[in-house]
Amino acid sequence: MSEEYSPYCPICEGCGEDGCCSAMHCQQHPDGSYCQTYLQDLKHAYLMNDWWYKNVYDTLSPELKEQCDAEFDKAYDHCYKELGSSE
């Protein structure tokens, strides 16, 4: 019996559709199905984040800066502490 086709990546289970599955799940694995597309998504997000910090962040009120900094810290801990410790 032949294997059924699946649109999902065998590594991260992403579907590759724009705006559907998060590029943050991509592992950039050689056997991944949509790694190049997800890498482009991540590069785009990085460039927009860089632009935002250079052009918008300093215009925020102190309260909004504090809120953004707290969210930054939560995301940092998630990516570098929680996810980093499992690998």
Secondary structure by P-SEA (a helix, b strand, c coil): ccccccccccccccccccccccccccccccccccaaaaaaaaaaaaaaaaaaaacccccccaaaaaaaaaaaaaaaaaacccccccc
